[in-house]
Amino acid sequence: MQHKATPIYSALKSYMAENNLRLHMPGHSGGKGFKVEELRAVAAMDLSEVPGLDDLHLPLQAIKSARLLLADAFGAGQSLFLLNGATSGIHALFLSLLPEGTKVIVPRNAHRSFYGGMVLSGALPVYLPGCLAPGLGVVLANRSEDISHLLKQNPEVKGVFLCSPSYYGTSSELEKISLLLRENNKLLLVDEAHGGHFPFHPAYPRPALQCGADAVVNGLHKTLPVLNQGACLHLSAEFTEWEQVLAAWSLLTTTSPSYPILASIDLARQLMVEKGFSLLERVACLSQNYKSRINQIKGIHCFEEEELKALPGVSGVDPLKLLISTQELTIDGLAVAKVLRQKYRIQVELAAPGIILAMMSIFHEGDDWERLYRALEELARDYRARAPVTLAEGEVPPLPCLILAPREAYLAAKKSLPLEECRGAIAGEIIAAYPPGVPCLLPGELIDDTMLDYLRYLKKSGLGLQGPQDPALNYVKIIE
């Protein structure tokens, strides 16, 4: 296999070198339509499926070759390009493998694309409750024993669809879970959006495909030099339902693919095969060094690999994610992120009341790590350390009763009611508090007395809410 080859990028360069008069789509005519120079540079490579550039839906040339190289690099039997992020791969797996009425175990704190997948396919969720990490108030992994318990209660489920690694870089015990599912003849599907770099260095968490997953989605743009929306879907060599997945992918995928995104995936794959080990080795060393140095700053704590792996269900930790507790400062994590942005010109990936998450890449140099360290050091001096506080993070919300399937609930008519009039109603919108980021309600679920009490708590707590049309929770959208 010619790993150094870049079939898509090379085909684009060849076509551009012909200097053709472009009497074809797209309408910017190779960038002539853009007055902005930055867009012109991208537009020169923004082409359509003219002869020589292959067809995304019926690949015979460059795209076919690039797909084979991608599968080989990631250890897959088959690989597909995704041009609408990992979301489109998740939707394709739901639509192809989990048809209407099929039960599937999914984490309660899964990405919103899981809900979209269930709406599209008609699958019925069996929710896997999350376990909050002590002192962090977020869910970091799913435990094999919890999945085993749900399998015994729901033997008819077709499989389990997990998110691993988490947003925070922590991987679930996929090998144990895979063995459990194989013993029960169930599918293991994995949203590995944040783990596209894992196959290229053994010190990083073991990739889901190597752990026995049947299908895996990688959001390559999250951790590799790939343009936004660039992702891929992998199927294991033993997977037998390839044609169903291909049909669903084709149904959901644009017929006007972005060649700049495709080329960036092609080039990133080549880079990681040739230099990925050395790039990941360097950043792992930087991570270990700077986590230790950050932990010498009074009032700041950066969670290291061993302490995260000691938590239930966590089997691996991504060195690229720096999960930092701010609970011993006089300002919370949201304010820390604001100071970092405004005073130090550092933008972190995530901020919550007790934590910030800094996401490093394989291209950040030692100076970048040092800049973050110096900023945290100075910030901690300005906002003197104090005793740790107890955050108003509550508990994992109770699992409500599912009355309508996600698809049925999505299609149903809805209206808004005052919160106090919602007892006995069926939710018509998502309501999730952060932290912990676990939806307390999804469309189709019953608002009983316990849930109503929890919604009252959220309304008073001051926690940030995602999903509801009225974030103040004075009104809740319900199904008529």
Secondary structure, DSSP 8 states (H G I E B T S, - for coil): --TT--HHHHHHHHHHHHT----SSSTTGGGTT--SHHHHHHHTT---S-TTS--TTS--SHHHHHHHHHHHHHT-SEEEEESSHHHHHHHHHHHHHS-TT-EEEEETT--HHHHHHHHHH--EEEEE---B-TTT-SB----HHHHHHHHHH-TT--EEEEE-S-TTSEEE-HHHHHHHHHHTT-EEEEE-GGGTTGGG-TTS---TTTTT-SEEEE-GGGTSS--TT-EEEEE-TT---HHHHHHHHHHHS-SS--HHHHHHHHHHHHHHHHHHHHHHHHHHHHHHHHHHHHTTSTT-EE--HHHHHTSTTEEEE-TTEEEEE-TTSSS-HHHHHHHHHHHH----SEE-SSEEEEE--TT--HHHHHHHHHHHHHHHHHS--------S---------B-S-HHHHHHS-EEEEEGGG-TT-BB-S-EEEETT--EEE-TTBB--HHHHHHHHHHHHH--EEES-SSTT-SEEEEE-
